[in-house]
Amino acid sequence: MKRKIAAIFADVLGLDKIGIDQAFFDLGGHSLLSLRLFAQIEEQMGHRLPLATIFEGPTVARLAAAVRRSNDA
C-alpha cells in the first residue's frame, strides 16, 4: 500500500520517487495538488479520505495508515 501511495505522490508532484516520510508540502505540494492526490487515491485504491487527512499526516506513511484505518471502519 505504501508503494502505491508513494507512486501517486510522485505522479501528482511530478517527481521520480519519494521517501515514505517526506511531507507532501515540503516536496512542493499545495492545496490544489492535494485535491488531485486524494482524487487519485480514491480512483486507484477505492478509498475516500477526508481532505483534512493531508494536513494531519502529510506523508506516505501517515496516509497509508489512514487508508488502513478506513479499511477497519
N, C-alpha and C positions, 0 to 999 in steps of 0.2 A: 504494500500500500504506500509506503514512504517513497518508493521509487516512482510510482505512478504520479503522486502529488509533486515530487521534485521535477518530473518531466513537464508537468503542467505549469509549474512555477517558471521553469526555464523558457518554455514556449511563450508564455504571456509576457515575460520580461525581455525576451529576445536574447537570452544568454545560452551558451553551450551547455553548461551544467552548473549546479549549485550544491552547496552543502546543506544537510538537513537542519542545521542550527543557525543558518543565516536568515536574517529577518527580511521579509518582503520589502519593507520600506527602505531599509539600508541598501538594498540591491537596485533601487530606482523605482520601486513600485509606488503608486499613488492611488487615490480613491477610485478613479475611473478604471484603472487596471485591476483593482481588487474586485470590481463587479465582473470583469471578464474572467478573472481567476475563478470566482465562485460559480459562474455560468459553466465554465469548462469542467470543474469538479462535478457539478450536477450532471452534465451531459455524459461525461466519460465514466463516472463512478456511481451515478444514480443516487447521490446524497445531496440533499439541500441543507446547507448550513446557514445559520443567521449571519448576516454580514458583519456583525459585531465581533464574530469569532476571529477575524483577521487582526483586530485591534487588541484582543485579549491574548492571542498567541500567534504572532505573525511568522512563524517558522514552519517548515515542512513537518518537523516532528510534532509540533503542537496541533497542527491541522489534522495530521494523521490520527492523533489521539482523539480529537473531536469527532472524526468520522467513525472511529471505533466505538465511542460512546453513543453516537447516534444509532449504530447497529444494535447496541444493547438495550436501547429505549423501546 
